[in-house]
Amino acid sequence: MLSENIKARRKSKGLSQQELAIKLNVVRQTVSKWEQGLSVPDAAMLISLSEALETPVSVLLGEAVPETRADGLSAICEKLELINLQLARRRDAGRKALRWLLIAVCAAVVLVFLVLLALDSPYLGWDWSDPELAIVGTAYHGFEWAFVRVAPFVLAGAAAGIVLLRRRD
């Protein structure tokens, strides 16, 4: 098992027995004996071997050695395609969420306009000598004044955003 794993990892890294031997400061015949199962590395050498092959000792000692693909370029292409699909889905989900947010903003603006229209500025008939009513009336009037001036721009911007997001789809 150890001999097969050493050989498989060495080949997957594209190393010859000589190159691995140089990395480990041993002779090529030592690597050959390990791969043939005629001898085994000691504990310190096993750690050095795992570092040279960039693999855990447990893999060398018996865990399944992952198969490497001969065509690395196609594997990279497949991963890139998967990443591109994930990014496209995330972008589409973000656009969809933004579109619904803009629709909600438009609905909220229209709803507040209708409520203000139905209320017909009731603070105009209030007794302004009462300090509490004066504060509430002033705040209500300030909100109404600011809303009527800002809301059309918000509504137009949100509607334009919805249209632009629709065109990109």
C-alpha positions in Angstrom: 0.0 0.0 0.0 2.7 2.5 1.0 4.8 1.6 -2.0 1.9 2.1 -4.4 0.9 5.4 -2.8 4.5 6.8 -3.0 4.7 5.8 -6.7 1.2 7.3 -7.5 1.9 10.6 -5.7 5.4 10.9 -7.3 3.9 10.4 -10.8 1.0 12.7 -10.1 3.5 15.4 -9.2 5.4 14.7 -12.4 8.6 13.7 -10.6 11.1 11.1 -11.6 12.6 8.8 -9.0 15.9 10.7 -9.4 14.2 14.1 -8.8 12.4 12.8 -5.7 15.7 11.3 -4.5 17.4 14.7 -4.8 14.6 16.4 -2.9 15.0 13.8 -0.1 18.8 13.7 -0.1 18.8 10.0 -0.8 20.0 7.9 -3.8 17.6 6.9 -6.6 17.8 3.2 -5.7 16.3 4.0 -2.2 13.2 5.5 -3.9 13.0 2.6 -6.2 13.1 0.1 -3.2 10.3 2.1 -1.5 8.2 1.9 -4.6 8.8 -1.8 -5.1 8.0 -2.6 -1.5 11.5 -3.9 -0.7 12.0 -1.4 2.1 10.1 1.3 3.9 11.2 4.8 4.9 11.7 5.5 8.6 9.4 7.9 10.5 11.5 11.0 9.8 12.0 10.1 6.2 8.2 9.5 5.9 7.6 13.1 7.0 10.1 14.4 4.6 8.6 12.3 1.8 5.1 13.7 2.6 6.5 17.2 2.4 8.3 16.6 -0.9 5.1 15.0 -2.4 2.9 17.7 -0.8 0.6 15.1 0.7 -0.3 14.1 4.2 1.4 11.1 5.8 -1.9 9.5 6.3 -2.5 9.4 2.5 0.9 7.8 2.0 0.1 5.2 4.7 -3.2 4.0 3.3 -5.9 6.6 2.6 -7.2 6.4 -0.9 -5.0 8.3 -3.3 -7.1 10.7 -5.3 -6.9 10.1 -9.0 -5.5 13.0 -11.0 -6.9 13.9 -14.3 -4.6 13.5 -17.3 -6.1 16.5 -18.9 -5.8 19.3 -16.4 -6.9 22.0 -18.9 -10.4 20.4 -19.3 -10.7 20.1 -15.5 -9.9 23.8 -15.1 -12.4 24.7 -17.9 -15.1 22.7 -16.1 -14.4 24.5 -12.8 -14.4 27.9 -14.5 -17.7 27.0 -16.2 -19.2 26.1 -12.9 -17.9 29.3 -11.3 -19.3 31.4 -14.2 -22.7 29.7 -13.8 -22.7 30.4 -10.0 -21.8 34.0 -10.6 -24.5 34.4 -13.2 -27.1 33.0 -10.9 -26.0 35.2 -8.1 -26.1 38.3 -10.4 -29.6 37.4 -11.6 -30.8 36.9 -8.0 -29.4 40.3 -7.1 -31.1 41.9 -10.0 -34.4 40.2 -9.2 -34.1 41.4 -5.6 -33.3 44.9 -6.7 -36.2 45.0 -9.1 -38.6 43.9 -6.4 -37.2 46.5 -4.0 -37.8 49.2 -6.6 -41.3 47.9 -7.2 -41.9 48.1 -3.4 -40.5 51.6 -3.3 -42.9 52.7 -6.1 -45.9 51.1 -4.3 -45.0 52.7 -1.0 -44.7 56.2 -2.6 -48.0 55.8 -4.3 -49.6 54.5 -1.1 -48.3 57.4 1.0 -49.5 59.8 -1.7 -53.0 58.3 -1.5 -53.0 58.4 2.3 -52.0 62.1 2.3 -54.6 62.8 -0.3 -57.3 61.0 1.7 -56.3 62.8 4.9 -56.5 66.2 3.1 -54.1 68.0 5.6 -56.2 67.6 8.8 -53.7 69.7 10.8 -55.0 72.8 9.1 -58.1 72.8 11.4 -56.3 72.0 14.6 -56.0 74.3 17.6 -52.4 75.4 17.4 -52.4 77.0 20.8 -52.1 73.5 22.3 -48.3 72.8 22.4 -48.6 69.0 21.8 -50.8 69.5 18.8 -48.5 72.3 17.5 -45.5 69.9 17.7 -47.4 67.0 16.0 -48.9 69.4 13.4 -45.6 70.9 12.6 -43.9 67.5 12.2 -46.8 66.2 10.1 -46.8 69.3 7.9 -43.0 69.1 7.5 -43.2 65.4 6.5 -46.0 66.2 4.0 -44.1 69.2 2.6 -40.8 67.2 2.1 -42.6 64.1 0.8 -44.6 66.0 -1.8 -41.3 67.6 -3.1 -39.0 64.5 -2.9 -41.4 61.6 -3.7 -41.8 62.4 -7.5 -38.1 62.1 -8.0 -38.0 58.9 -6.0 -40.9 57.4 -7.9 -39.3 58.4 -11.3 -35.9 57.0 -10.3 -37.4 53.7 -9.1 -39.5 53.4 -12.2 -36.5 54.1 -14.4 -34.5 51.5 -12.4 -37.2 48.9 -13.0 -37.2 49.6 -16.8 -33.4 49.5 -17.0 -33.3 46.2 -15.1 -36.0 44.8 -17.3 -34.0 45.7 -20.5 -30.9 43.9 -19.2 -32.7 40.6 -18.9 
